Amino acid sequence: MSREARVRGLLTRYGDKAVWNGQTFGVHLWPVTEGAGPNKLYHCVAPASFLPYLGDTVECLGKTYTVYKVEGEILEGERLYTTAILALCDEWGR
C-alpha cells in the first residue's frame, strides 16, 4: 500500500465528507486562528486526488466554502495529500 493510499484511507475513515466537482472526499477541516479577519478561513487536508482550482466551491458539514489557496505535499516524488485554505461562504454563496 502506498503512502498516499494510507493517507487517503485515514481521511476517508476519520475525516468529514466533502463534495467538490461532484466527487466525495474525506477531509479534515480546522479554523485558521491567526489573521482570519471577518471571513472565516479554514485549513483543509484532503487526499492527493482532491485538486480544486482557486475559486471553486466545496461543500462540507452542511456549509459551502470557496477555495482560497491549494498546495500539494510531496515526499520522495509521491504526492501524499492536498492542503488548502477554504473561506466560509455566507448565506448568499459569496
N, C-alpha and C positions, 0 to 999 in steps of 0.2 A: 504494500500500500504506500503510495507516495505521500509526502508531507502535505501537499495541497489537499489530497483526499482526506487526510486526518483532520486538517483544519475545517474543511467543508463538513465533515461528519460531526465535529464538535458544535459548529454553528447550527447545523440542522437540528441536532438533539437538544441543545441548551439555549439556543438563541430564539429571538422573536421572529415571526414570519413577516416578511416584507415583500411587496409586489412592485416590480419595476418592469416595464415593457411587456406586460402580460405574463411574466415569469415570477415564480415564488422562490425566495431565497431565505435561508436562515441568517439573521444578522444580530449583532449586539450593538445597542444604542445607549449612549450616556451623555448627559449635558456637558457642554463646554462651560467651564466655570469662570474663566478669566476673559474679560473683554467681550462678553456676549452682547452687551447693549440691549436695546429694546427688542430686537429679533432674537428669538431663542435658537441657538445653534447647538447641534448635537454631533458628537463623534459617532462614526459608524464603521464597524468591522464586518466585512462580508466575504463570501467566497471569491476566489480568483475569477470566476466566470461572471461576476457582477461588475459590469463595465459601463456605467451610465455616462452620459455627456453632461457637461455643465448646463444647468437649467432644466434638466429632466426632473420629473416628479417621481417620488417614491411614497408608497402608502405602507404604513406600519402602525400597529396598535390603534387603529381607527383614526389616525391623523395623516395629513399629507405634508410631505417635506419637499423642498427644492434642493437639488444638488448644487452645492456651493464650491466644492473642491474634491478632486478624486486623485488618488495615488495608488500604485501597486507596490507591495512589499515583495522583494525578490531575494532569495537566498540560493547561492550557488547556481545561478541561471534558471531557477524554477520560481515562477510566480506563486507565492503561497496564499496571499489573500489581498483584498482590496480595502483600502481605508478611504473614508470620505468624510466631509463636513456637510451636514444637512441643515437647512434652515426651515424651521417650522412655518408652514403657511397659515395665514389667517382664514377666517370662515369664508372669505371670497376667493381663496386659492392663490393669494399673492404673497 
